[in-house]
Amino acid sequence: MQSLEHITWERIAQIPAPGMQFPIQLRFSPDNTLLTYLYSPSRSAQLSLWALDLASQEPRQLAGETPLESRTLEEELRRERQRIPWEGITTYQFAHQAADYVLIPHSSSLEVLNVKTMERDVIEPLQGVEDPYLTPKAQSIVYVRERSLWVFDLKTRQERSLILSEDPKTYYGIAEYVAQEEFDRAHGFFVSPEETWIAFEEVNTASIPEYTILHMADDPVFLEQHAYPFVGQANAVTRLGVMPLVGGEVQWITWEEFGECYLIDVHWHTEQEMIVQILTRDQKSLIVLGYNPVEQSRSVLWTETAPDWINITHDLIVLHSGDILTTSENNPDGFRHLVIRSRDSQVRWITQGPWMVTEIVGVSPDEHSVIIQATKESPLERHIYQVDLLSGEMTRLSEEPGIHKAVVSSDFRWMIDQVSSLSVSTKTVLKRLGDSNSPKPVLIGHAPVEANTLHVKPPELVAIDLEDGTTLYGAVYRPDHIEPHTKAPVIVSVYGGPHAQLVTNTWALTVDLQAQYFAQQGYFVIKVDNRGSANRGKAFEQALFHRFGTIELDDQIAALNWIHQHYPTDPTRVGIYGWSYGGYMTLTALMKAPDVFKVGVAGAPVTDFRLYDTAYTERYMGTDETNHAGYEQASVLNFVPELEGKLLVIHGMIDENVHFRHTVLLIDALVANHKDFSLLALPKTRHMPRGFDVLYTIARKRSEFFETYL
């Protein structure tokens, strides 16, 4: 692997970064005979599908990808919502009850593969369909095409429509924009375990004015229209339908008594029950419904409320008893913990303490225990635990320090432990569960690489105590060389917003090659998770409620002051850069603290949160009507006259998430106030920059800007 002793802009632009190509989407087959995963033996971004036979422990490639021909606009936007950086095969799906069959979407077709016989059924007529799904018994494929819901019978080779859209503003079976972007729900239809029923979302966007994105770099020029729900304005109108998978009458499930709501998730339990999570538009009430399509009856299972907002979860498991195992922050600690809710409204907390359950990995077949990922050791690490559901007793299953992620087989015989740390890249191993005489763990994929073999120094993790007793965690990249009795400039790499955590004991921090490049050029680089960031409990996160652009900046400045006291840094030469909310924070820092921050590079910045989407912004800020002062304080457009330092703005012109209009309005205000600035506009780039040329240009311009002005 290439040494990182001398990092170049070309190396920064190469995807993946060193040590960041490891198996993903690891799954045990439904019969627990195979472990499958996506992987690139050549360490490239081009993934193929692999399987490890659990008996012989021999790996083999199941499928590769043909060269990409083209993607539909719908597929391109789904990739954006899911932040998929990879090429090749990027998803696959087992039939839950027919363990031999896997659905593999290719760029030019769909393929159903028998993983035992390697027989391939290539279905070219289904090229370009959206969100294809192989039904549990591998009898049919359900998918969306032209806003309508369809099913393809694999035996008869016939397709039929389940429900047709006759209105260009109405979509069936597709999750609306905010569901995909803000609630982590990628799917808009849900098939019952025995293939009796299909639940699906109807989305009507007629109430949302279309937002136009102009593709000026294409020939001919064309317009892209988006139903984008701006803060305080109309959302898509949605409802949930249920019908027999063979076709028939639709049952519409309603919840008007709760007002306008977001559909969060749907979980089928049996053919007689599905569980539906909805969230009120102000996001202060979560309602969990049960629905019986046989009796056409609906009930409220439970409701959660919060004075600020509710962080939703997709972890929800119905136990044999009918009780429901999930996680919640709605407890006196304010940390997310395991809870069992009975059908008679009894609530039993399984875990507790000033730490978080970050994922339910799996439940044992006898339902006596559950495996979880949690922050119990430290908010900077994730470890894997087995928890007794009766006593709450916890047994730690992971060993090495760092961030562990686990996947467990349904029979609880096997577990994948995937771990990385600042000093060692990601290692993926297969372990036997519950066997004291178990054989040596099996390495899956590449062997991990150590930082010292790449000649790169991991950042130092630091704890910064604020005056009110709050502890912030930071990462410090030391410059390679500092002359004695001199002080080095500092660059802050920032995100700052909610639902994110930058600083953990993970390899991704070490191979942040832009930060490492700056350290090699003689800068200190720091990253700090301010109050409002994730995985520290509700009180830590809700500190920014109704006041974006305030508490985050206070904490970043407090952290900087701590750095100046503990490292040989120059307080007169401080720069800052970030993307998305980090771009917003960069502008906020330059305009609200011009005496502290001298140079900034803002990537894809929000400039006024009234121009961002409903679900994200209203969760934290309310609306302009309910929190006008907060929105005025948060808008960097109101603080442009205070700008003194040097500013470079980088933005994709077809960004469908943070629209390029944010930067246009900023430029207009900068011009009106006679402020100097620089702009890098990327004509074919969306919110997530892609491609070597684009990434190289960003790295070069960002680096040169700091080298010129800091």
Disulfide bonds with the S-S distance in Angstrom:
none
